[in-house]
Amino acid sequence: MLDQALSHTLNRASRSARARRAVESFPITRKVVDRFVPGETTADAVAATRRLVAGGRSVTIDVLGEDVLDLAGARAMRDAYRDLLTALAESGCAAGADVSLKLSAMGQALPGGTTIATDHAAEIADAAAALGCTLTLDMEDHTTVDSTLAIGAALRVSYPSVGNVLQTNLRRTPADIADLDGTGARIRLVKGAYREPASVALQRKAEVDHAYERAIDALMASDCYPMIATHDPAMLERAVASAVGAGRDADRWEAQMLYGVRPELEQRMIDQDVRMRVYVPFGTDWYGYFMRRLAERPANVAFFLRALARR
Ligand code: FDA
């Protein structure tokens, strides 16, 4: 109950400019953020990629930033992704890498935003494809789902490896999986990080978990490429069993986890021959991402407060 209230407060704080200024002004915050965000520069992201690849993982890299306010901001984000791809290629770690991007950072919410975001994402998909990389469109709150799935489908006409994310807290997700079956799309399955109204989303964790299990089975039985993105060992066990049940070889699905959350579980999955990809966020705009990670697991707040107390 207390955890739920704290999680709700943190989710609200993730969208508050005042809370943002307060959290960013703690000198210690940066050290705690380092657990989840390996750095602020492209060079930091490339260095993290090298370490992860040497440890048997692949990566999907996210340039932190959401909700740009104007076209210039959206173009700057597009350029940051292109610079990242160039840096990956120059350092010899582009092959097999994925980039994850939020369409809100590409201008989706601006007037004429669908076209702007589609064009920017297409330019990134084009640069990625030329280097042997792929692109996955993150999913944001429920008001953006129709647009994000439509943009994913439009991009797949020229770049078939463009992936979408589905959130099992949303009531619509079983129908979305059924719609995507037959497209062969790369689909990342997550529980959902945004607080959503009961009209569109399951509210109880047990319901979201149950929906996740059913969605794993549906994706494994489909012709999509399932990317099972969770830190929940029960869901990962289900994925392993479901893949076997569906006759899927180990190279026809993968597990994904966020950087720094459960490295020991990443290793356990690798030891079971599961393909493991780590989501690596980097950049100066880490506030919203960091607060959502705290909201997911209020124990992380204690970790943050302990670090503050040790100052
Ligand atoms: P759950 O929340 O049930 O946690 C299971 C266990 O994992 C916990 O008991 C705890 O031990 C550990 N754990 C989970 N979160 C932790 C944290 N922050 N810190 C420490 N331990 C933690 N969401 C979204 O809405 N849109 C998106 O595009 C994405 N993209 C995305 C990509 C990838 C690769 C991942 C792994 C996740 C996302 N998410 C996301 C986030 C997702 O929706 C969800 O909020 C988190 O993954 C937490 O849910 P779990 O499935 O891990 O389970």
Residues whose N, C-alpha, C, O or C-beta is under 5 A from the ligand:
A	BS01	FDA	D138 M139 V165 V190 K191 G192 A193 Y194 A229 T230 H231 D232 Q256 M257 L258 V261 Y279 R293 E296 R297 N300
